[in-house]
């Protein structure tokens, strides 16, 4: 699990967002993380967190042993790859 501190434009926003993100990471609740990140104005670190959440969510939706959705999986992974660039 990666470490770091997401920051927002307001000091109080940082203190609210950080514990929520960490709580959802521990719960493996990647959709909640994605929802929080979409509504927050945060630093570059959030791109990493969003990429992590997208990848983890992808793995939940498409297990590595499930080959039925290869085309959709490739599109999702390309989107995540572009986010992390």
Residue pairs with C-beta under 8 A, 6 or more apart in sequence:
1 25
2 48
2 49
2 52
4 45
4 48
5 14
5 18
5 45
6 14
6 17
6 18
6 21
6 40
6 42
6 43
6 45
6 46
6 49
7 14
7 42
7 43
7 45
8 14
8 17
8 40
8 41
8 42
8 43
9 41
13 40
13 41
17 36
17 40
17 42
20 36
21 33
21 36
21 37
21 49
24 30
24 32
24 33
24 36
25 33
28 56
28 60
30 53
30 54
30 56
30 57
30 60
31 53
31 57
33 49
33 50
33 53
34 50
34 53
34 54
34 57
37 46
37 49
37 50
37 53
40 46
47 83
47 84
48 84
50 83
51 80
51 83
51 84
54 76
54 79
54 80
54 83
55 80
58 73
58 76
58 77
58 80
62 69
62 72
62 73
62 76
